[in-house]
Amino acid sequence: MATLEDVRWLGTELERSYEVFVRGRLKFRVRQIVYVAFSLDETVMGFAFPKVERDALVAGEPQKFHQPSAADLRFNWVHADLAALDPAEARELVVDAWRMVVPQKVARAYDLAHPGGPG
């Protein structure tokens, strides 16, 4: 079972990433782009994810993943129930979402420095 604390450190450790609070909700950003956001009760993590792969992800593991709100369907976004994820999986989702919003050279540098994936 993953919790916010299992991934929160990534919000400031990943290059160009920082934390913000918007209406009481913790979000991770690169510049002005939000790539991870948590629900107020910290049980749901929304994260950047390719739209073209979203339906397959949700259909494959509906106990973990679900569609974003109707207003957010136009974005590269999906939701996950943190309790259904293990901590390593949650960290991997955060790093993959971050990769979507940083330049490729930054993502490649991270991969070289962390060949086993996120700690």
BELWO-V791388 format. One record per pair of residues at least 4 apart in sequence whose ideal C-beta (glycine too) atoms are under 7 Angstrom apart, sorted by sequence separation. I is the first residue (numbers start at 1). J is the second residue. D is the distance in whole Angstrom. If there is no record, write none. Layout:
BEGIN
i=I j=J d=D
i=I j=J d=D
END
This chain:
BEGIN
i=2 j=6 d=5
i=4 j=8 d=5
i=9 j=13 d=5
i=10 j=14 d=5
i=21 j=25 d=7
i=29 j=33 d=6
i=38 j=42 d=5
i=39 j=43 d=6
i=49 j=53 d=7
i=50 j=54 d=7
i=53 j=57 d=6
i=54 j=58 d=6
i=55 j=59 d=6
i=56 j=60 d=6
i=57 j=61 d=7
i=58 j=62 d=6
i=61 j=65 d=5
i=62 j=66 d=7
i=68 j=72 d=4
i=85 j=89 d=5
i=87 j=91 d=6
i=88 j=92 d=6
i=89 j=93 d=7
i=90 j=94 d=7
i=91 j=95 d=6
i=92 j=96 d=6
i=93 j=97 d=6
i=94 j=98 d=6
i=95 j=99 d=6
i=98 j=102 d=6
i=102 j=106 d=4
i=104 j=108 d=6
i=105 j=109 d=6
i=106 j=110 d=7
i=107 j=111 d=7
i=108 j=112 d=6
i=109 j=113 d=6
i=110 j=114 d=6
i=114 j=118 d=7
i=12 j=17 d=7
i=21 j=26 d=6
i=22 j=27 d=6
i=29 j=34 d=5
i=30 j=35 d=6
i=39 j=44 d=4
i=49 j=54 d=6
i=68 j=73 d=6
i=72 j=77 d=5
i=80 j=85 d=6
i=85 j=90 d=4
i=102 j=107 d=6
i=11 j=17 d=6
i=12 j=18 d=6
i=29 j=35 d=7
i=38 j=44 d=7
i=67 j=73 d=7
i=12 j=19 d=6
i=19 j=26 d=6
i=20 j=27 d=5
i=27 j=34 d=5
i=28 j=35 d=6
i=38 j=45 d=6
i=58 j=65 d=5
i=11 j=19 d=5
i=28 j=36 d=4
i=49 j=57 d=7
i=57 j=65 d=5
i=58 j=66 d=6
i=82 j=90 d=7
i=99 j=107 d=4
i=19 j=28 d=6
i=20 j=29 d=6
i=27 j=36 d=7
i=36 j=45 d=6
i=37 j=46 d=5
i=58 j=67 d=6
i=68 j=77 d=5
i=27 j=37 d=4
i=68 j=78 d=6
i=17 j=28 d=6
i=18 j=29 d=6
i=36 j=47 d=5
i=68 j=79 d=6
i=17 j=29 d=7
i=25 j=37 d=6
i=26 j=38 d=5
i=35 j=47 d=7
i=17 j=30 d=6
i=25 j=38 d=6
i=35 j=48 d=4
i=65 j=78 d=6
i=66 j=79 d=5
i=80 j=93 d=7
i=16 j=30 d=5
i=25 j=39 d=7
i=65 j=79 d=7
i=25 j=40 d=6
i=65 j=80 d=5
i=24 j=40 d=6
i=64 j=80 d=6
i=11 j=28 d=4
i=64 j=81 d=6
i=58 j=78 d=7
i=64 j=84 d=4
i=57 j=78 d=6
i=63 j=84 d=6
i=64 j=85 d=6
i=46 j=68 d=6
i=95 j=118 d=5
i=54 j=78 d=5
i=76 j=100 d=7
i=51 j=76 d=5
i=92 j=117 d=6
i=50 j=76 d=6
i=92 j=118 d=6
i=49 j=76 d=6
i=91 j=118 d=4
i=48 j=76 d=5
i=49 j=77 d=6
i=48 j=77 d=6
i=49 j=78 d=4
i=46 j=77 d=6
i=47 j=78 d=7
i=46 j=79 d=5
i=47 j=80 d=7
i=4 j=38 d=6
i=44 j=79 d=5
i=45 j=80 d=5
i=44 j=81 d=6
i=45 j=82 d=6
i=4 j=42 d=5
i=43 j=81 d=7
i=44 j=82 d=7
i=43 j=82 d=6
i=43 j=83 d=7
i=45 j=90 d=7
i=47 j=93 d=5
i=47 j=94 d=7
i=49 j=97 d=7
i=48 j=97 d=4
i=47 j=97 d=4
i=48 j=100 d=4
i=48 j=101 d=6
i=36 j=94 d=5
i=36 j=97 d=5
i=35 j=97 d=4
i=35 j=98 d=6
i=35 j=100 d=6
i=35 j=101 d=5
i=30 j=98 d=7
i=33 j=101 d=5
i=30 j=101 d=5
i=30 j=102 d=6
i=3 j=82 d=6
i=2 j=82 d=5
i=6 j=87 d=4
i=10 j=91 d=6
i=17 j=98 d=6
i=1 j=83 d=5
i=2 j=85 d=4
i=7 j=90 d=5
i=2 j=86 d=6
i=6 j=90 d=6
i=7 j=91 d=6
i=10 j=94 d=5
i=14 j=98 d=5
i=2 j=87 d=5
i=6 j=91 d=7
i=10 j=95 d=7
i=16 j=102 d=6
i=7 j=94 d=5
i=15 j=102 d=7
i=2 j=90 d=4
i=16 j=106 d=7
i=15 j=106 d=5
i=15 j=110 d=7
i=10 j=118 d=7
END
